[in-house]
Amino acid sequence: MSRYLCPECGYEYDEEKGDRHLGYAPDTPWASLPDSFNCPDCAITYKTDFVLQDEP
Ligand SMILES: [Zn+2]
């Protein structure tokens, strides 16, 4: 599982956790999010702008 970081505000989407507030269940892969997905916190970063975080 991977995490994706919004470079603008620091919001992080964690595939393992999903995002309950957005209606994404745990283990929802990034690839399953719609192309129109944008950052729920700052609303200016689109899916393609998120940065993949390397696993520790
Ligand atoms: Zn953001």
PDB file of the backbone (N, CA, C, O) and the ligand in Angstrom, with CONECT records:
HET     ZN  A 101       1
ATOM      1  N   MET A   1       0.839  -1.192   0.000  1.00  0.00           N
ATOM      2  CA  MET A   1       0.000   0.000   0.000  1.00  0.00           C
ATOM      3  C   MET A   1       0.877   1.245   0.000  1.00  0.00           C
ATOM      4  O   MET A   1       1.969   1.253   0.570  1.00  0.00           O
ATOM      5  N   SER A   2       0.383   2.297  -0.648  1.00  0.00           N
ATOM      6  CA  SER A   2       1.175   3.516  -0.786  1.00  0.00           C
ATOM      7  C   SER A   2       0.421   4.709  -0.223  1.00  0.00           C
ATOM      8  O   SER A   2      -0.787   4.668   0.013  1.00  0.00           O
ATOM      9  N   ARG A   3       1.189   5.775  -0.018  1.00  0.00           N
ATOM     10  CA  ARG A   3       0.606   7.017   0.450  1.00  0.00           C
ATOM     11  C   ARG A   3       0.898   8.106  -0.575  1.00  0.00           C
ATOM     12  O   ARG A   3       1.950   8.104  -1.215  1.00  0.00           O
ATOM     13  N   TYR A   4      -0.038   9.031  -0.723  1.00  0.00           N
ATOM     14  CA  TYR A   4       0.123  10.113  -1.690  1.00  0.00           C
ATOM     15  C   TYR A   4      -0.064  11.437  -0.973  1.00  0.00           C
ATOM     16  O   TYR A   4      -1.042  11.645  -0.255  1.00  0.00           O
ATOM     17  N   LEU A   5       0.903  12.332  -1.186  1.00  0.00           N
ATOM     18  CA  LEU A   5       0.933  13.591  -0.458  1.00  0.00           C
ATOM     19  C   LEU A   5       0.553  14.772  -1.348  1.00  0.00           C
ATOM     20  O   LEU A   5       1.017  14.889  -2.482  1.00  0.00           O
ATOM     21  N   CYS A   6      -0.298  15.640  -0.812  1.00  0.00           N
ATOM     22  CA  CYS A   6      -0.582  16.902  -1.497  1.00  0.00           C
ATOM     23  C   CYS A   6       0.573  17.859  -1.226  1.00  0.00           C
ATOM     24  O   CYS A   6       0.835  18.199  -0.073  1.00  0.00           O
ATOM     25  N   PRO A   7       1.271  18.299  -2.282  1.00  0.00           N
ATOM     26  CA  PRO A   7       2.437  19.165  -2.070  1.00  0.00           C
ATOM     27  C   PRO A   7       2.061  20.567  -1.613  1.00  0.00           C
ATOM     28  O   PRO A   7       2.919  21.319  -1.150  1.00  0.00           O
ATOM     29  N   GLU A   8       0.799  20.921  -1.738  1.00  0.00           N
ATOM     30  CA  GLU A   8       0.370  22.270  -1.364  1.00  0.00           C
ATOM     31  C   GLU A   8       0.105  22.397   0.136  1.00  0.00           C
ATOM     32  O   GLU A   8       0.562  23.342   0.780  1.00  0.00           O
ATOM     33  N   CYS A   9      -0.636  21.437   0.682  1.00  0.00           N
ATOM     34  CA  CYS A   9      -1.087  21.595   2.068  1.00  0.00           C
ATOM     35  C   CYS A   9      -0.668  20.464   2.996  1.00  0.00           C
ATOM     36  O   CYS A   9      -0.821  20.568   4.213  1.00  0.00           O
ATOM     37  N   GLY A  10      -0.142  19.387   2.430  1.00  0.00           N
ATOM     38  CA  GLY A  10       0.310  18.309   3.294  1.00  0.00           C
ATOM     39  C   GLY A  10      -0.725  17.235   3.560  1.00  0.00           C
ATOM     40  O   GLY A  10      -0.455  16.279   4.286  1.00  0.00           O
ATOM     41  N   TYR A  11      -1.906  17.382   2.979  1.00  0.00           N
ATOM     42  CA  TYR A  11      -2.889  16.297   3.108  1.00  0.00           C
ATOM     43  C   TYR A  11      -2.308  15.026   2.513  1.00  0.00           C
ATOM     44  O   TYR A  11      -1.640  15.054   1.480  1.00  0.00           O
ATOM     45  N   GLU A  12      -2.568  13.927   3.173  1.00  0.00           N
ATOM     46  CA  GLU A  12      -2.026  12.664   2.705  1.00  0.00           C
ATOM     47  C   GLU A  12      -3.143  11.646   2.531  1.00  0.00           C
ATOM     48  O   GLU A  12      -3.958  11.447   3.432  1.00  0.00           O
ATOM     49  N   TYR A  13      -3.176  11.008   1.382  1.00  0.00           N
ATOM     50  CA  TYR A  13      -4.097   9.897   1.175  1.00  0.00           C
ATOM     51  C   TYR A  13      -3.340   8.600   1.370  1.00  0.00           C
ATOM     52  O   TYR A  13      -2.366   8.320   0.671  1.00  0.00           O
ATOM     53  N   ASP A  14      -3.794   7.824   2.315  1.00  0.00           N
ATOM     54  CA  ASP A  14      -3.158   6.548   2.627  1.00  0.00           C
ATOM     55  C   ASP A  14      -4.074   5.433   2.134  1.00  0.00           C
ATOM     56  O   ASP A  14      -5.193   5.275   2.622  1.00  0.00           O
ATOM     57  N   GLU A  15      -3.591   4.669   1.168  1.00  0.00           N
ATOM     58  CA  GLU A  15      -4.422   3.608   0.595  1.00  0.00           C
ATOM     59  C   GLU A  15      -4.884   2.617   1.661  1.00  0.00           C
ATOM     60  O   GLU A  15      -5.982   2.068   1.579  1.00  0.00           O
ATOM     61  N   GLU A  16      -4.056   2.404   2.632  1.00  0.00           N
ATOM     62  CA  GLU A  16      -4.379   1.441   3.685  1.00  0.00           C
ATOM     63  C   GLU A  16      -5.567   1.919   4.531  1.00  0.00           C
ATOM     64  O   GLU A  16      -6.367   1.118   5.015  1.00  0.00           O
ATOM     65  N   LYS A  17      -5.659   3.231   4.693  1.00  0.00           N
ATOM     66  CA  LYS A  17      -6.707   3.800   5.541  1.00  0.00           C
ATOM     67  C   LYS A  17      -7.907   4.299   4.741  1.00  0.00           C
ATOM     68  O   LYS A  17      -9.009   4.411   5.278  1.00  0.00           O
ATOM     69  N   GLY A  18      -7.696   4.600   3.461  1.00  0.00           N
ATOM     70  CA  GLY A  18      -8.752   5.243   2.694  1.00  0.00           C
ATOM     71  C   GLY A  18      -9.027   6.622   3.279  1.00  0.00           C
ATOM     72  O   GLY A  18      -8.151   7.228   3.897  1.00  0.00           O
ATOM     73  N   ASP A  19     -10.237   7.112   3.085  1.00  0.00           N
ATOM     74  CA  ASP A  19     -10.616   8.394   3.698  1.00  0.00           C
ATOM     75  C   ASP A  19     -12.117   8.345   3.988  1.00  0.00           C
ATOM     76  O   ASP A  19     -12.954   8.505   3.099  1.00  0.00           O
ATOM     77  N   ARG A  20     -12.411   8.124   5.232  1.00  0.00           N
ATOM     78  CA  ARG A  20     -13.812   7.953   5.630  1.00  0.00           C
ATOM     79  C   ARG A  20     -14.646   9.184   5.304  1.00  0.00           C
ATOM     80  O   ARG A  20     -15.812   9.076   4.923  1.00  0.00           O
ATOM     81  N   HIS A  21     -14.039  10.347   5.456  1.00  0.00           N
ATOM     82  CA  HIS A  21     -14.781  11.582   5.226  1.00  0.00           C
ATOM     83  C   HIS A  21     -15.187  11.731   3.758  1.00  0.00           C
ATOM     84  O   HIS A  21     -16.196  12.358   3.433  1.00  0.00           O
ATOM     85  N   LEU A  22     -14.385  11.147   2.898  1.00  0.00           N
ATOM     86  CA  LEU A  22     -14.673  11.240   1.468  1.00  0.00           C
ATOM     87  C   LEU A  22     -15.437  10.027   0.955  1.00  0.00           C
ATOM     88  O   LEU A  22     -15.833   9.976  -0.209  1.00  0.00           O
ATOM     89  N   GLY A  23     -15.639   9.062   1.828  1.00  0.00           N
ATOM     90  CA  GLY A  23     -16.383   7.879   1.436  1.00  0.00           C
ATOM     91  C   GLY A  23     -15.534   6.781   0.807  1.00  0.00           C
ATOM     92  O   GLY A  23     -16.059   5.897   0.130  1.00  0.00           O
ATOM     93  N   TYR A  24     -14.212   6.838   1.031  1.00  0.00           N
ATOM     94  CA  TYR A  24     -13.341   5.787   0.501  1.00  0.00           C
ATOM     95  C   TYR A  24     -12.974   4.827   1.622  1.00  0.00           C
ATOM     96  O   TYR A  24     -12.384   5.214   2.631  1.00  0.00           O
ATOM     97  N   ALA A  25     -13.332   3.589   1.422  1.00  0.00           N
ATOM     98  CA  ALA A  25     -13.085   2.572   2.438  1.00  0.00           C
ATOM     99  C   ALA A  25     -11.588   2.285   2.551  1.00  0.00           C
ATOM    100  O   ALA A  25     -10.829   2.549   1.619  1.00  0.00           O
ATOM    101  N   PRO A  26     -11.166   1.742   3.701  1.00  0.00           N
ATOM    102  CA  PRO A  26      -9.777   1.283   3.813  1.00  0.00           C
ATOM    103  C   PRO A  26      -9.426   0.318   2.691  1.00  0.00           C
ATOM    104  O   PRO A  26     -10.270  -0.445   2.220  1.00  0.00           O
ATOM    105  N   ASP A  27      -8.175   0.364   2.274  1.00  0.00           N
ATOM    106  CA  ASP A  27      -7.660  -0.470   1.194  1.00  0.00           C
ATOM    107  C   ASP A  27      -8.204  -0.084  -0.183  1.00  0.00           C
ATOM    108  O   ASP A  27      -8.201  -0.897  -1.108  1.00  0.00           O
ATOM    109  N   THR A  28      -8.668   1.151  -0.311  1.00  0.00           N
ATOM    110  CA  THR A  28      -9.039   1.647  -1.633  1.00  0.00           C
ATOM    111  C   THR A  28      -7.782   2.163  -2.322  1.00  0.00           C
ATOM    112  O   THR A  28      -7.198   3.151  -1.877  1.00  0.00           O
ATOM    113  N   PRO A  29      -7.356   1.513  -3.397  1.00  0.00           N
ATOM    114  CA  PRO A  29      -6.122   1.930  -4.057  1.00  0.00           C
ATOM    115  C   PRO A  29      -6.275   3.283  -4.754  1.00  0.00           C
ATOM    116  O   PRO A  29      -7.355   3.658  -5.208  1.00  0.00           O
ATOM    117  N   TRP A  30      -5.177   3.980  -4.818  1.00  0.00           N
ATOM    118  CA  TRP A  30      -5.145   5.299  -5.469  1.00  0.00           C
ATOM    119  C   TRP A  30      -5.714   5.228  -6.877  1.00  0.00           C
ATOM    120  O   TRP A  30      -6.418   6.134  -7.323  1.00  0.00           O
ATOM    121  N   ALA A  31      -5.400   4.142  -7.571  1.00  0.00           N
ATOM    122  CA  ALA A  31      -5.851   3.977  -8.958  1.00  0.00           C
ATOM    123  C   ALA A  31      -7.366   3.919  -9.075  1.00  0.00           C
ATOM    124  O   ALA A  31      -7.922   4.155 -10.148  1.00  0.00           O
ATOM    125  N   SER A  32      -8.036   3.602  -7.966  1.00  0.00           N
ATOM    126  CA  SER A  32      -9.487   3.511  -8.003  1.00  0.00           C
ATOM    127  C   SER A  32     -10.167   4.862  -7.805  1.00  0.00           C
ATOM    128  O   SER A  32     -11.367   5.000  -8.044  1.00  0.00           O
ATOM    129  N   LEU A  33      -9.404   5.847  -7.372  1.00  0.00           N
ATOM    130  CA  LEU A  33     -10.006   7.163  -7.195  1.00  0.00           C
ATOM    131  C   LEU A  33     -10.264   7.776  -8.564  1.00  0.00           C
ATOM    132  O   LEU A  33      -9.513   7.522  -9.506  1.00  0.00           O
ATOM    133  N   PRO A  34     -11.314   8.578  -8.685  1.00  0.00           N
ATOM    134  CA  PRO A  34     -11.625   9.164  -9.989  1.00  0.00           C
ATOM    135  C   PRO A  34     -10.545  10.164 -10.422  1.00  0.00           C
ATOM    136  O   PRO A  34      -9.869  10.764  -9.587  1.00  0.00           O
ATOM    137  N   ASP A  35     -10.396  10.329 -11.725  1.00  0.00           N
ATOM    138  CA  ASP A  35      -9.414  11.283 -12.242  1.00  0.00           C
ATOM    139  C   ASP A  35      -9.732  12.704 -11.791  1.00  0.00           C
ATOM    140  O   ASP A  35      -8.856  13.569 -11.753  1.00  0.00           O
ATOM    141  N   SER A  36     -10.987  12.928 -11.454  1.00  0.00           N
ATOM    142  CA  SER A  36     -11.395  14.267 -11.023  1.00  0.00           C
ATOM    143  C   SER A  36     -11.113  14.508  -9.549  1.00  0.00           C
ATOM    144  O   SER A  36     -11.400  15.584  -9.024  1.00  0.00           O
ATOM    145  N   PHE A  37     -10.549  13.506  -8.882  1.00  0.00           N
ATOM    146  CA  PHE A  37     -10.223  13.652  -7.459  1.00  0.00           C
ATOM    147  C   PHE A  37      -9.320  14.858  -7.252  1.00  0.00           C
ATOM    148  O   PHE A  37      -8.313  15.027  -7.940  1.00  0.00           O
ATOM    149  N   ASN A  38      -9.701  15.690  -6.297  1.00  0.00           N
ATOM    150  CA  ASN A  38      -8.763  16.740  -5.909  1.00  0.00           C
ATOM    151  C   ASN A  38      -8.692  16.820  -4.395  1.00  0.00           C
ATOM    152  O   ASN A  38      -9.514  16.245  -3.682  1.00  0.00           O
ATOM    153  N   CYS A  39      -7.693  17.544  -3.926  1.00  0.00           N
ATOM    154  CA  CYS A  39      -7.398  17.553  -2.502  1.00  0.00           C
ATOM    155  C   CYS A  39      -8.596  18.078  -1.695  1.00  0.00           C
ATOM    156  O   CYS A  39      -9.107  19.162  -1.976  1.00  0.00           O
ATOM    157  N   PRO A  40      -9.039  17.313  -0.699  1.00  0.00           N
ATOM    158  CA  PRO A  40     -10.189  17.741   0.104  1.00  0.00           C
ATOM    159  C   PRO A  40      -9.857  18.884   1.058  1.00  0.00           C
ATOM    160  O   PRO A  40     -10.758  19.543   1.577  1.00  0.00           O
ATOM    161  N   ASP A  41      -8.584  19.117   1.288  1.00  0.00           N
ATOM    162  CA  ASP A  41      -8.210  20.179   2.231  1.00  0.00           C
ATOM    163  C   ASP A  41      -8.004  21.521   1.546  1.00  0.00           C
ATOM    164  O   ASP A  41      -8.557  22.531   1.983  1.00  0.00           O
ATOM    165  N   CYS A  42      -7.210  21.544   0.471  1.00  0.00           N
ATOM    166  CA  CYS A  42      -6.911  22.822  -0.173  1.00  0.00           C
ATOM    167  C   CYS A  42      -7.678  23.000  -1.480  1.00  0.00           C
ATOM    168  O   CYS A  42      -7.821  24.118  -1.975  1.00  0.00           O
ATOM    169  N   ALA A  43      -8.173  21.886  -2.041  1.00  0.00           N
ATOM    170  CA  ALA A  43      -9.021  21.915  -3.230  1.00  0.00           C
ATOM    171  C   ALA A  43      -8.343  22.448  -4.490  1.00  0.00           C
ATOM    172  O   ALA A  43      -9.010  22.657  -5.503  1.00  0.00           O
ATOM    173  N   ILE A  44      -7.042  22.669  -4.445  1.00  0.00           N
ATOM    174  CA  ILE A  44      -6.369  23.182  -5.638  1.00  0.00           C
ATOM    175  C   ILE A  44      -5.439  22.156  -6.268  1.00  0.00           C
ATOM    176  O   ILE A  44      -4.922  22.372  -7.364  1.00  0.00           O
ATOM    177  N   THR A  45      -5.226  21.037  -5.577  1.00  0.00           N
ATOM    178  CA  THR A  45      -4.333  20.023  -6.105  1.00  0.00           C
ATOM    179  C   THR A  45      -5.139  18.863  -6.661  1.00  0.00           C
ATOM    180  O   THR A  45      -5.978  18.284  -5.971  1.00  0.00           O
ATOM    181  N   TYR A  46      -4.874  18.534  -7.908  1.00  0.00           N
ATOM    182  CA  TYR A  46      -5.563  17.425  -8.537  1.00  0.00           C
ATOM    183  C   TYR A  46      -4.769  16.141  -8.413  1.00  0.00           C
ATOM    184  O   TYR A  46      -3.599  16.138  -8.033  1.00  0.00           O
ATOM    185  N   LYS A  47      -5.439  15.058  -8.744  1.00  0.00           N
ATOM    186  CA  LYS A  47      -4.859  13.725  -8.544  1.00  0.00           C
ATOM    187  C   LYS A  47      -3.449  13.606  -9.133  1.00  0.00           C
ATOM    188  O   LYS A  47      -2.560  13.012  -8.523  1.00  0.00           O
ATOM    189  N   THR A  48      -3.261  14.175 -10.317  1.00  0.00           N
ATOM    190  CA  THR A  48      -1.971  14.038 -10.993  1.00  0.00           C
ATOM    191  C   THR A  48      -0.864  14.834 -10.312  1.00  0.00           C
ATOM    192  O   THR A  48       0.316  14.618 -10.586  1.00  0.00           O
ATOM    193  N   ASP A  49      -1.241  15.754  -9.425  1.00  0.00           N
ATOM    194  CA  ASP A  49      -0.230  16.575  -8.743  1.00  0.00           C
ATOM    195  C   ASP A  49       0.248  15.957  -7.432  1.00  0.00           C
ATOM    196  O   ASP A  49       1.252  16.389  -6.866  1.00  0.00           O
ATOM    197  N   PHE A  50      -0.467  14.956  -6.958  1.00  0.00           N
ATOM    198  CA  PHE A  50      -0.064  14.326  -5.702  1.00  0.00           C
ATOM    199  C   PHE A  50       1.282  13.609  -5.877  1.00  0.00           C
ATOM    200  O   PHE A  50       1.628  13.153  -6.967  1.00  0.00           O
ATOM    201  N   VAL A  51       2.012  13.527  -4.788  1.00  0.00           N
ATOM    202  CA  VAL A  51       3.353  12.949  -4.817  1.00  0.00           C
ATOM    203  C   VAL A  51       3.356  11.614  -4.079  1.00  0.00           C
ATOM    204  O   VAL A  51       2.989  11.533  -2.906  1.00  0.00           O
ATOM    205  N   LEU A  52       3.771  10.590  -4.779  1.00  0.00           N
ATOM    206  CA  LEU A  52       3.878   9.268  -4.175  1.00  0.00           C
ATOM    207  C   LEU A  52       4.966   9.256  -3.098  1.00  0.00           C
ATOM    208  O   LEU A  52       6.100   9.673  -3.335  1.00  0.00           O
ATOM    209  N   GLN A  53       4.598   8.772  -1.924  1.00  0.00           N
ATOM    210  CA  GLN A  53       5.560   8.692  -0.827  1.00  0.00           C
ATOM    211  C   GLN A  53       6.174   7.288  -0.791  1.00  0.00           C
ATOM    212  O   GLN A  53       5.465   6.284  -0.861  1.00  0.00           O
ATOM    213  N   ASP A  54       7.488   7.242  -0.681  1.00  0.00           N
ATOM    214  CA  ASP A  54       8.152   5.943  -0.606  1.00  0.00           C
ATOM    215  C   ASP A  54       7.868   5.293   0.740  1.00  0.00           C
ATOM    216  O   ASP A  54       7.799   5.952   1.777  1.00  0.00           O
ATOM    217  N   GLU A  55       7.711   4.009   0.684  1.00  0.00           N
ATOM    218  CA  GLU A  55       7.519   3.257   1.930  1.00  0.00           C
ATOM    219  C   GLU A  55       8.817   3.289   2.737  1.00  0.00           C
ATOM    220  O   GLU A  55       9.905   3.226   2.164  1.00  0.00           O
ATOM    221  N   PRO A  56       8.707   3.386   4.059  1.00  0.00           N
ATOM    222  CA  PRO A  56       9.894   3.402   4.896  1.00  0.00           C
ATOM    223  C   PRO A  56      10.662   2.094   4.835  1.00  0.00           C
ATOM    224  O   PRO A  56      11.693   1.953   5.491  1.00  0.00           O
TER     225      PRO A  56
HETATM  226 ZN    ZN A 101      -4.002  19.983  -0.446  1.00  0.00          ZN2+
END
